[in-house]
Structures are given as C-alpha cells and as structure tokens.
Amino acid sequence: MTDPTDSLSIGTPKPRLLKRVFMRIRWLVTTCFCILSLVVLLASLTAIPIVQLIALGYLLDVSGRLKSGVKLRDSLPQLREAGVVGMAVIAIFVAALPTLLLSDWESVAQGSAANSEQAKFLRVAAMTSSAIATFYLIWAWIRGATLRSYLWPQPKRFFREAWRWKTWKDAPDRLWEFTASFDLLRYFWLGLRGAIGTLIWLSPSVIIIFAFREGETGLAGLLGFVAILCLGFSLLYLPMLQAHFASENRLTAIFERKKIRKLFRASPWSYLMAMVFALFITPIPLYLLKIEATPKEVVWLPCLVFIAFILPAKIAIGLALRRAEKKQPQENWFGKVSRMTARMGILSVVTIYVIFVYVSQYTSWDGLLTWIQQHAILIPVPFLSGT
C-alpha cells in the first residue's frame, strides 16, 4: 500500500533544490552588483588626470590575465572588494539622508526666525543624527561590511563587545590591508608602461599629422594619407600586443609582433571576432560622446559609459588570445583560406576604425588630440579637457 503523501512529495521541490536556486540567484545578484561597483570605481578613476592610468592598467591586466589562461570568472581582480566599496557608498548615502533632511529643515527655520528654539532643536537633532549614523556605519564595517551588517546591528553583540578595546584596535590595520588589496601602484605602473608602449606605436602617425596639421598643399594631403596608413598598420597588432604585454609584464613584449602573428595563424577567426569587438562594436559608438565636452563636475558620467563599453572589449581580446595559445595553426587548404578571409575582415575593421579616428579630429571637442586619445587602445576617457 502506497503512502498518500508520496504524490504530494513528488510535486514539491526538495528543500535542497530550493536552497541551490536561492544560492544561484544570490550569486547572480551579488556578481552583478560587484561588476557595477567596479565599473563606477574605474570611471571615477578615469575622470582624474594621471590617476586614470590605474584604470588603463586594470583594463590591460584583465586581458593579460585571460591570455595567461585564467578562467573568465577570475578575470576581474578585486571584484569582491569593489562590491564592498559600492555597498559602503550606498550605506553612507542612506545613513546621511536623515541628517541632510534635518539640516534642510534647520535652514528653513533659520530663514523664518534666526536663532529660534525650533532652529536650535533641529541643529542639535542633525548633529545627533550624524553622530549616530557615523557610529552605526563604523560598527557595521567592524563586523565585515556585509549587507547583513548594515541591516542588522546585532545589539547583543554590540553591548557585549563594543566597549572592549580589542574590538577596535585592529580596525586601522584591517583598513590598510583592504586598501592595499586593490594593488593600485601595480596597476598604475602597468598602465604607465602600457601607455608609453602604445604611444611609441602611434608616434609615426601622430608626428606626421601634427607636423602638417595646417598644410593645404598636395604634399600635406599625401602625408596625411601616410599617417593614416601608419595608424592602420599599428592597429593591426596593437590591441593584441597590449594583452601580450600585460600577460608577460615587460615593456618589450608590446613590440613582439611575430608572437601575435603566430597566435593569429593558430586562431584567425577568434582574432577577427576580437578585433570586431575591440575596434568596431564597442569604441565607434562612443565617438558620439566626444563631440561636446561635459562639465568637469560630472565628467565621470560619460567615463562610466566608456568603461562599460571598453571592459568587454578587453575581455574579448584576452579570450581570443587564450584560445589561440591552446591551438596549433592548420597548414591545410582550409587553414590557409581561413587566414586569408580573416585578414580581409581585419583590414576592413581597421579601415573603418581609422576613418572614424580621422573624421573625429574635426568633430571631437579636443580636435587633433583625438589621435592620441583613442579610447579603444588608451585611456577610456571621452576628452582631455572639459568645460
């Protein structure tokens, strides 16, 4: 005789299955939030002169890590730390709302009657609210700065441990370790060397175009065409060379063109798809944001869009090179036809990109500086000077 509850148990999800589904959803939400926080942090760094080399170094490191064989889920270093910072920023904003509201009411009361009892009360209330919010946030950070820490202050633990010195004595060291975990100096050094190597590749075309920028003769037009050819030749290899440089972590690697040619022969279609993504799909639409400069106070907003577009391009480059590292060139007729077809596709992509760079010197806010301000291969910033 069968148990009448069997039919019910068949249609009811097992608790273990529900737990797995919940954990997957939690992981997805957490990862998306961390990626969003990372993009915002990189955009904020990109908006600051010189410091923006840190953002460039991070982007190069992402593609370099993938080329070295790192899995996609591990290709974004400091992702968890970025999520912690993002959560802290949101918590500070929410905790500051009562203080801002009370301060606004105090200003209104001062306007109605200066030094009134109501204004004094609201001033004291705002100061008290600020002190409580500050201590609440510090207590949450001491306990790990997780979402649960912000939502639930653990009052029993607070009364049991908050008055003990050992609860607070390690806080400065933990804060320093957390800050040092971002490895900002390494990214800055990587970005600086990557920028130098990239500018060396671009120097022939940049020198020609700047030297004859006001020329109206046929010779100036011919030299302008030569500059475009020099830029196009550089772009055939430069996006991949940057990833190779970041992977090897030595400046001379950015000039090892033979290595990139070998990787192209091993996986020409991956190379082509990465170039389409890195020089066509992601960078070209961003030239629309370079037409009119944004006020310096909000310059990080267009930088946010630039980072959101360029980061996937760097991932695509790293994935293409990682695939090429694992394959051997096909020497049969199919391999030769594939390489020939891919070369034609790459030439088409580079040609379209170079045309946009050439036209942008007339449409971009920074004019000729767009030749050394190419967000696809250098710092992903819309312009060098704001309004």
N, C-alpha and C positions, 0 to 999 in steps of 0.2 A: 504494500500500500504506500502510495507516494505522499510526501508531506505537502499539505496545501499551500505552504509558504514558498515552495520551490518556484512556482510560476511567478510569484511576486519578486523573488530574488533574482530571477533571470533578467527582468526588465529594469532592475535598479542598478545604477552604476556602482561599482565597488568603491569603497572609501579610498582605497589606494589609487585607483584611476582618477578620481576627483582631485586627489592631492597632486598627482602628476600634472593634470591640466592646470590647476591653480599655480603650480610652480612654474610651468611654461609661460603662462600669462604674466606672472610676476617678473620672470626673467626678461620677457619681451618689453614690458613697460619700463623696467629699470634700465635696460640697454638703450632704449630709445631716448630716455631722459639723459643718460650719461653722454650719448652722442650729441644731443642738442646742447648740453652744457659745454662739451668740448668745442663745438663749432663757435659758440658765443665767446668762449675764452680766447680761441685763436683769432677771432675777428677783433676782439678788444686789443690784443697784442699787435695785430696788423695795422691798426689805426695809429700806433705810436711809432714815430720815426726811430730808426736804429733798433729798437726793441722788436720791430717787425721781422728782423732776421731770425728770431726764435720761432716764429710761425713758419717761415720758409724752411728752417732746419727740421721742424717737426714733419712737415709735408714730405720732405725728401726722405726722412727716416722711415716713414710709412711705406713708401715704395721700395726702399732699400731692404727693409725687413722682409717684405714679401718675396723679393728676388732671392734673398738668402734662404728661403724655404719655410718661413714662419707661416703658420696657418692663418686663415683670414680672420678668425675670431680673436687672434692675438696680435693682429697687425696694427692696432691702435693703442700704443702705450699710454699709460696714465689715464686710461678711460675711467676707471673707478674713481680716481682722485678728482677728475673733472666733475663727476657726478656729486661728490661730496661738496665741492665748491659751489656748484649750482644749487644744491639743496640749502647750503648756508646762506646764499644770496636771497633766495626766496624766503627763508625763515627770518632774515633781518628785515626784509621789506614788510612782511606780515606783522612782525613784532613791533615795527615802528609806526604802524598805522594809528593805534590809539594815541600815541604821543603827538603825531602830526595833527590829528583831529583836535586834540585839546589845545595845542599851540595855536591852531587857526581860530578856535573859539576865543582864546585869550586875546588874540589880536583884535577880534571884533569887539570884545568887551572893552579893550583899551581905547578903541576908536569911539565908542559910545560914551565912556566915562573913564578918564585916565585914573589909574591907581584906585579903582573901585574895589570893593570887597570881592565882587564876582571875578574880576580880573586877577586879583591876588590868589584866590582859591584855584582858578584854572591854571595859573602858573605853577603853583605847588603840585597840583594834580598831574600836570605834564611832566614835571621833574620826577615825581614819584613813579609815574608810568614808565619813564625812560629807564630809571634805575631797576625796576622790576623786570622789564624786558631784557635789559643787559645781563642781569644775573641769571635769568631763565635761559638765555641763549648760551651763556658760558657753561651752565650746568649741563645743558644738552650736549655741548661739544666735548665736555669732560667724559661723558658716557658713550662717546663714539660717533656723534653727529649723524645718526641714522634717522630715518623718518619716524620710527617709534620713539626715539629720544626727544624729538621735537613735540610729538603729540602727547606723550605721557611723561610727566616729570619724575615719576617714581617717588612720591612723597615719603614713604617709609625709608627708602634708601637715602633720601636727602637728609632726614633728621638723624639717620644713623651714621652717615659718612661725611656730610658737608662740613662739619666743624673740625674734621681731622686734617692735619697738615699733609699727611701722605696722600690725601685725595687730590691735592692741588700742586704738590711740589714737582711732579713730573710733567705738568702741563706745558711749560716752556720748551722742554726737550722734545716732547711729542709734536708740538707745533713746528719746531725747527726740522725734525725728521720728515714731517709731512710736506713742508715747503721744499726741502732738499730732494724729495722723491720725484718732483717734477723735472729734475735734471735740466734746468733752464740754461745753464752755462754750456752744457754739451750741445744742446740744440742751437744755441747762438753761434758756437764755433762751427758747427756743421753748416748752418745757414750762411755764415760769412764766407766760408771756403766754397760752398756751392755757388754763391752769388759771384764770387771772383772768377771761378772757372767758367761759369755761364757767360759773364761779360767778356771774357777772353775770346770765347767762341763768337760772340756777337760783335766784337770790336771792329772787324773789317767793314761790315755793312754800316755800323754806326758812324765810324770815322768818315766814310765816303759821303753818307747822307748829310752829316753835319757840315762837312767842309764845303759842300756845294749846295747848301740849302737855299741860297738866293740866286743860283745860276739860272739864266734864261736862255742859254745857248744850247746848240745841239749836243755839245760835249757834256754839258751838265746833265742833259737827259740820258745820254749814254751811260754816264757814271751812275746815275740813279738806277738804271736797269742792272748795272753790275752789282750795286748794293743789294738789290732785291735777290739776285742770284746767290750772292754770298749768304744772305739770311736764309734763303731756301735750303742751301747746302747744309748749313748748320742745323736747321730744324729736322733734317732727315735722321739725325742721330741724337740730338741734344736731349730730348725728353728721356730716352733710354739711358744715355750716358749719365744723366743725373742720378737715376736709380742705381746704376752700377757704381757710381762714386759713393753714394750713401751706403751701399752694401759693403764695399771694400774699405770705406772710411779713410781714403787717401786721395789727395787732390789730383795726382797724376792719372787716377782711374777715369777722370772725366774726359780724358783725351785718348782713351783706348778704343779707337773706332773699330779696329779689327775684331775685338771681342764682341761688339754689338752686331757687326756683320755676320759673325759666326752664329750668334743667337737668332738673328733674322733667318738664316738659312735653315735652322732647326725648326722654327715655327713661324713661317711667314704670315699666316692668317691671323695668328694671335697678335703679332706685331702690328698688322694693319688695323685690326679692331681697336687696339690700344691707342694707335695714332688718331683714328677717327674720334675716339672718345676724348683724347687729350688735346687735340688741336682743332676740332670742329664742333662736336656736340656741346662741350662744356664752356670753352673760352669765348667763342664767337658771339653768342647772345649777350655776354657781359659787356661788349663794346658799346651797347646802348646806354649803359650806366656811366660811361666815360665822357659823354657828350657835355653834360652840365655838372659842374662841381657842386658837392654837397657842403653845407656849412660845417666848419671844423668841429662844432659841438656834437654833431650827430654823424660824424664820418664813419663810425663803426657800423652803422646800419647797412650801407652798401657793401662794406667789408664782410658783413655776415653773409650776404648773397654770394660774394666771390669765394669765400671759404667753402660754403655749402656746395658750390659747383666744382671747385678745383680739387677738393679732397677725394671725391670718387674718381677723378681722372688719375690721380697719383696711385690709387688702389688698382685701377685698370692696368697701368703701366707695370706695377710690381707683379700682378698676376700673370701678365703676358711673359715677362722675363722668367718668372718661376717656372712656367710651363716650358719655355724654351730650354731652360737649364736641364730639364729631365728628358729631352728628346734628342735624337740624332738626325742630321739632315738626310732627306731622301734623295738619292742620286739617280733615281729612275726618271722616266719622262714625265710622270705625274708631278714629282717634286719640282722639276725644272719649270713646268708650266705654272705650278702654284706660285713659285717665287717670282716669275715674270709678271703674273697677274697682280700679285700683291705689290710689287714695285710700282706698277702703273697706278694702283689705288693710292699708295703712299704719296706718290708725286702729285696726284690730284688733290689730296688732302692738304699737303704742304702749300701747293699753289693757292688754294682758296684762302688758307690762313694768311699767307704773305700778302695777298691782295687786301685783306681786311686790315692788316697792320699798316700797309702803305696808305690806305684811304683814311685810317684813323688819325694820321698826323694832321689832317685837315678838319676832322670832326671832333677830335678829343679836346678836352679842356686844356690839357698840358701840351698840345701841339706835337713838336718833334720829339719831346721826351717820351712819347709812346714807344719809340724804338728801343728804349732801354727800360721800359715799364711794362713789359709783356707779362701779364698775369698768368699765362699758361706755363711759363718756364721760370719766372722770377717771383717776386713778392706779389701775392694776390691782393693788390690794393687798386682801387679804381683810379686814383690820381695822386700826384705827389704834393699838390697844393690845393687847399680848399678855399672857400670864400669867407 
